[in-house]
Amino acid sequence: MVKKFWFVWNPNGLVPKHKHDSARAAKDEAERLARQHQGQMFHVLEWKASCITNNVQWVEEDVVNPW
């Protein structure tokens, strides 16, 4: 099971760099970043779900005929 986490996202292109363990920590970071980047909006995003696949299918060279 994945422990819940939060990101701070800026739609102007600042990519999230830290996974926060609480909403409060993410809100504090959003406020810090907003003060640092006046006029830009920062969103606190909460993790809701993840997906993963664990199967890989190989297609061998002699099986594929592109013509």
Secondary structure, 3 states (H helix, E strand, C coil): CCCCCEEEECCCCCCCCCCECCHHHHHHHHHHHHHHCCCCCCEEEECCCCCCCCCCCCCCCCCCCCC
